[in-house]
Amino acid sequence: MGLDFTAIDFETANGFRGSPCAVGLTKVRGGKVVEEAAWLMQPPADHDHFDYHNVRIHGITAADVAGRPRFGDLFPEIGAFIGDDVLAAHNAAFDLGVIRSALEVSGLPGPAYDYVCTVMLSRRCYSLVSNSLPFAAEEAGVPLLRHHDAAEDARACAGILIDIARRNGANSLAELYLSLGLVMPRQHAFDPAVDPLSKQSLTALAGGSGNGAALVRPFQSGWPDEGPNPEPNPDAEPGHPLYGQTVVFTGQLSIGRPEAKVRSAEAGARTESRVTGRTTVLVVGDGFVAADLRSGRLTGKARRVLELHDRGQAIEVLSEGEFLQMVGSMAGAATA
């Protein structure tokens, strides 16, 4: 078996991950891109509000998808394109979660998928201060020209995985994971008649605001309340991108730091209140995006991280949006 997989990227209409409005797919055979597909779509009914924050990121509006099939109607074509392939995604917890939640609120069953996360692999194989898609794509030699265009993001994800396999001398995903000592994660099949709904879908169906607006706290001036540092969840999924990480927060977040710490701990991370030699992830609020690492619009903690990174400490900087995707929050999470 060669290096075969399908890379996938979703854009969502609002903070609920079950609100896909666009998808891009890139099929790879033998380490080469052989086919691509992309669709605009209406999100599932009752979850199709377009939030300003999401539109500002990807530029897709309700008018752009008017008259398009809904996700549930389009999924047979998406599933047929994927076939039995392993799925690759940059922050796979988000994109696989989009499939699961969108199927759940559509009342439809879904197949099982083996998948790989290029954020996780980028951490293992690159040495970047941010493993966001543009930074990882640049390192892989596949510069991303239109970030948040689903087709381009899927193509970039595919290029990152091809590059990482090449650097590790792997001719297949099985060889790559064996060489890295990793076990490929799997999202299990879903049957709405018997399987429980995910936490995100339950919140959305209970009226927790399909766009997450009810969960976003207004900005408050003053020193943020750090709150306690809870113990990591011992039963967390080892394949989660925050599992085993030591996370610190800086800047104003749309959710309180105590809540952010609880969500991190649930994913298996340890949280601390200041940057130290143990820190592996810094989450930056205040509207930070990865491009700010180049512009210099940083907090004191972020500057400290850059200094430590230059000295060889492996610390990754995440935007709040990337963090919220990872922990499954509906509050402001949009795209990878």
DAGISUL-V636425 format. One record per residue. N is the residue number from 1. RES is the residue in three letters. SS is DSSP state (H for helix, E for strand, L for the rest). PHI is phi in whole degrees, -180 to 180 (NA if undefined). OMEGA is omega in whole degrees, 0 to 359 (999 if undefined). Layout:
BEGIN
N/RES/SS/PHI/OMEGA + N/RES/SS/PHI/OMEGA
END
This chain:
BEGIN
1/MET/L/NA/180 + 2/GLY/L/-89/179 + 3/LEU/L/-81/186 + 4/ASP/L/-119/178 + 5/PHE/E/-172/171 + 6/THR/E/-123/175 + 7/ALA/E/-90/185 + 8/ILE/E/-137/175 + 9/ASP/E/-145/177 + 10/PHE/E/-111/164 + 11/GLU/E/-114/184 + 12/THR/E/-118/183 + 13/ALA/L/-78/182 + 14/ASN/L/-151/186 + 15/GLY/L/-71/177 + 16/PHE/L/-79/185 + 17/ARG/L/-67/177 + 18/GLY/L/-87/181 + 19/SER/L/-120/183 + 20/PRO/E/-63/175 + 21/CYS/E/-121/177 + 22/ALA/E/-157/176 + 23/VAL/E/-143/173 + 24/GLY/E/-123/182 + 25/LEU/E/-135/177 + 26/THR/E/-131/181 + 27/LYS/E/-97/182 + 28/VAL/E/-120/175 + 29/ARG/E/-132/180 + 30/GLY/L/60/179 + 31/GLY/L/79/180 + 32/LYS/E/-125/175 + 33/VAL/E/-72/183 + 34/VAL/E/-118/183 + 35/GLU/E/-162/177 + 36/GLU/E/-135/177 + 37/ALA/E/-152/178 + 38/ALA/E/-153/178 + 39/TRP/E/-139/160 + 40/LEU/E/-90/182 + 41/MET/L/-156/168 + 42/GLN/E/-83/175 + 43/PRO/L/-65/177 + 44/PRO/L/-54/180 + 45/ALA/L/-55/180 + 46/ASP/L/74/176 + 47/HIS/L/-132/189 + 48/ASP/L/-108/174 + 49/HIS/L/-71/177 + 50/PHE/L/-98/181 + 51/ASP/L/-83/181 + 52/TYR/H/-55/183 + 53/HIS/H/-60/181 + 54/ASN/H/-69/180 + 55/VAL/H/-62/179 + 56/ARG/H/-62/181 + 57/ILE/H/-79/187 + 58/HIS/H/-106/175 + 59/GLY/L/80/181 + 60/ILE/L/-90/181 + 61/THR/L/-117/177 + 62/ALA/H/-59/179 + 63/ALA/H/-65/181 + 64/ASP/H/-68/183 + 65/VAL/H/-107/180 + 66/ALA/L/-58/180 + 67/GLY/L/85/177 + 68/ARG/L/-78/176 + 69/PRO/L/-62/172 + 70/ARG/E/-77/182 + 71/PHE/H/-51/183 + 72/GLY/H/-61/179 + 73/ASP/H/-76/184 + 74/LEU/H/-89/187 + 75/PHE/H/-58/176 + 76/PRO/H/-56/177 + 77/GLU/H/-71/178 + 78/ILE/H/-61/180 + 79/GLY/H/-63/179 + 80/ALA/H/-67/178 + 81/PHE/H/-65/181 + 82/ILE/H/-68/183 + 83/GLY/L/60/180 + 84/ASP/L/-97/184 + 85/ASP/L/-67/163 + 86/VAL/L/-68/177 + 87/LEU/E/-94/174 + 88/ALA/E/-118/178 + 89/ALA/E/-150/177 + 90/HIS/L/-90/194 + 91/ASN/L/75/186 + 92/ALA/H/-63/178 + 93/ALA/H/-58/179 + 94/PHE/H/-75/187 + 95/ASP/H/-67/175 + 96/LEU/H/-68/176 + 97/GLY/H/-67/176 + 98/VAL/H/-61/180 + 99/ILE/H/-59/184 + 100/ARG/H/-62/184 + 101/SER/H/-68/180 + 102/ALA/H/-66/175 + 103/LEU/H/-68/181 + 104/GLU/H/-60/183 + 105/VAL/H/-75/174 + 106/SER/H/-90/180 + 107/GLY/L/70/184 + 108/LEU/L/-116/175 + 109/PRO/L/-77/178 + 110/GLY/E/-139/180 + 111/PRO/L/-78/172 + 112/ALA/L/-80/177 + 113/TYR/E/-136/161 + 114/ASP/E/-78/184 + 115/TYR/E/-149/175 + 116/VAL/E/-127/181 + 117/CYS/E/-112/183 + 118/THR/H/-76/170 + 119/VAL/H/-66/179 + 120/MET/H/-60/182 + 121/LEU/H/-69/177 + 122/SER/H/-62/177 + 123/ARG/H/-60/183 + 124/ARG/H/-72/195 + 125/CYS/H/-113/177 + 126/TYR/L/-113/174 + 127/SER/L/-127/187 + 128/LEU/L/-119/177 + 129/VAL/L/-75/172 + 130/SER/L/-139/176 + 131/ASN/L/-99/174 + 132/SER/L/-62/188 + 133/LEU/H/-56/180 + 134/PRO/H/-61/181 + 135/PHE/H/-67/181 + 136/ALA/H/-66/180 + 137/ALA/H/-64/177 + 138/GLU/H/-62/178 + 139/GLU/H/-63/181 + 140/ALA/H/-80/180 + 141/GLY/L/82/178 + 142/VAL/L/-128/184 + 143/PRO/L/-52/184 + 144/LEU/L/-97/184 + 145/LEU/L/-89/182 + 146/ARG/L/-129/179 + 147/HIS/L/-62/183 + 148/HIS/L/80/160 + 149/ASP/L/-88/190 + 150/ALA/H/-58/181 + 151/ALA/H/-65/180 + 152/GLU/H/-68/180 + 153/ASP/H/-65/178 + 154/ALA/H/-65/179 + 155/ARG/H/-64/178 + 156/ALA/H/-65/177 + 157/CYS/H/-58/179 + 158/ALA/H/-60/180 + 159/GLY/H/-64/178 + 160/ILE/H/-63/182 + 161/LEU/H/-67/177 + 162/ILE/H/-61/181 + 163/ASP/H/-66/181 + 164/ILE/H/-64/177 + 165/ALA/H/-62/180 + 166/ARG/H/-62/182 + 167/ARG/H/-64/180 + 168/ASN/L/-98/178 + 169/GLY/L/63/183 + 170/ALA/L/-99/179 + 171/ASN/L/-99/178 + 172/SER/L/-156/177 + 173/LEU/H/-66/178 + 174/ALA/H/-62/178 + 175/GLU/H/-64/181 + 176/LEU/H/-61/182 + 177/TYR/H/-67/177 + 178/LEU/H/-65/182 + 179/SER/H/-66/181 + 180/LEU/H/-93/181 + 181/GLY/L/69/182 + 182/LEU/L/-112/174 + 183/VAL/L/-110/182 + 184/MET/L/-68/180 + 185/PRO/E/-75/183 + 186/ARG/E/-142/170 + 187/GLN/E/-95/187 + 188/HIS/L/-77/178 + 189/ALA/L/-62/183 + 190/PHE/E/-128/177 + 191/ASP/L/-124/185 + 192/PRO/L/-63/181 + 193/ALA/L/-77/186 + 194/VAL/L/-130/186 + 195/ASP/L/-92/178 + 196/PRO/L/-70/178 + 197/LEU/L/-78/176 + 198/SER/L/-70/180 + 199/LYS/H/-59/182 + 200/GLN/H/-64/180 + 201/SER/H/-69/178 + 202/LEU/H/-60/179 + 203/THR/H/-63/181 + 204/ALA/H/-65/182 + 205/LEU/H/-71/178 + 206/ALA/L/-82/178 + 207/GLY/L/90/179 + 208/GLY/L/-77/179 + 209/SER/L/74/182 + 210/GLY/L/-58/179 + 211/ASN/L/-102/176 + 212/GLY/L/79/186 + 213/ALA/H/-61/183 + 214/ALA/H/-68/183 + 215/LEU/H/-97/183 + 216/VAL/L/-92/180 + 217/ARG/L/-86/176 + 218/PRO/L/-66/179 + 219/PHE/L/-64/178 + 220/GLN/L/-127/179 + 221/SER/L/-76/179 + 222/GLY/L/101/183 + 223/TRP/L/-75/182 + 224/PRO/L/-64/176 + 225/ASP/L/-76/181 + 226/GLU/L/-71/183 + 227/GLY/L/72/181 + 228/PRO/L/-74/176 + 229/ASN/L/-106/184 + 230/PRO/L/-70/178 + 231/GLU/L/-71/178 + 232/PRO/L/-62/178 + 233/ASN/L/-68/183 + 234/PRO/L/-69/181 + 235/ASP/L/-101/180 + 236/ALA/L/-66/180 + 237/GLU/L/-73/181 + 238/PRO/L/-61/180 + 239/GLY/L/-82/180 + 240/HIS/L/-72/184 + 241/PRO/L/-65/177 + 242/LEU/L/-102/183 + 243/TYR/L/-61/178 + 244/GLY/L/78/180 + 245/GLN/L/-88/173 + 246/THR/E/-112/193 + 247/VAL/E/-110/175 + 248/VAL/E/-126/181 + 249/PHE/E/-114/176 + 250/THR/E/-144/180 + 251/GLY/L/80/180 + 252/GLN/L/-81/177 + 253/LEU/L/-104/177 + 254/SER/L/-76/170 + 255/ILE/L/-115/181 + 256/GLY/L/-66/179 + 257/ARG/H/-61/177 + 258/PRO/H/-58/178 + 259/GLU/H/-67/179 + 260/ALA/H/-61/179 + 261/LYS/H/-68/178 + 262/VAL/H/-63/180 + 263/ARG/H/-64/178 + 264/SER/H/-65/181 + 265/ALA/H/-63/178 + 266/GLU/H/-61/180 + 267/ALA/L/-85/177 + 268/GLY/L/96/180 + 269/ALA/L/-94/171 + 270/ARG/E/-102/180 + 271/THR/E/-110/176 + 272/GLU/L/-138/187 + 273/SER/L/-103/177 + 274/ARG/L/-148/180 + 275/VAL/L/-74/179 + 276/THR/L/-137/177 + 277/GLY/L/-68/179 + 278/ARG/L/-90/186 + 279/THR/L/-65/175 + 280/THR/L/-120/180 + 281/VAL/E/-139/172 + 282/LEU/E/-117/177 + 283/VAL/E/-99/186 + 284/VAL/E/-110/176 + 285/GLY/L/-89/179 + 286/ASP/L/60/178 + 287/GLY/L/74/180 + 288/PHE/L/-60/168 + 289/VAL/L/-127/187 + 290/ALA/L/-57/181 + 291/ALA/L/-61/179 + 292/ASP/H/-65/176 + 293/LEU/H/-62/180 + 294/ARG/H/-93/183 + 295/SER/H/-89/179 + 296/GLY/L/90/179 + 297/ARG/L/-83/190 + 298/LEU/L/-133/172 + 299/THR/L/-80/178 + 300/GLY/H/-60/179 + 301/LYS/H/-63/181 + 302/ALA/H/-66/177 + 303/ARG/H/-65/178 + 304/ARG/H/-62/178 + 305/VAL/H/-63/179 + 306/LEU/H/-62/177 + 307/GLU/H/-63/180 + 308/LEU/H/-66/178 + 309/HIS/H/-64/178 + 310/ASP/H/-64/179 + 311/ARG/L/-90/175 + 312/GLY/L/105/178 + 313/GLN/L/-81/184 + 314/ALA/L/-80/177 + 315/ILE/L/-121/180 + 316/GLU/E/-110/178 + 317/VAL/E/-102/179 + 318/LEU/E/-116/168 + 319/SER/E/-76/178 + 320/GLU/H/-63/179 + 321/GLY/H/-60/178 + 322/GLU/H/-64/179 + 323/PHE/H/-62/182 + 324/LEU/H/-64/174 + 325/GLN/H/-61/184 + 326/MET/H/-66/183 + 327/VAL/H/-95/174 + 328/GLY/L/78/179 + 329/SER/L/-74/175 + 330/MET/L/-85/188 + 331/ALA/L/-83/171 + 332/GLY/L/83/179 + 333/ALA/L/-71/185 + 334/ALA/L/-126/188 + 335/THR/L/-144/183 + 336/ALA/L/-78/999
END
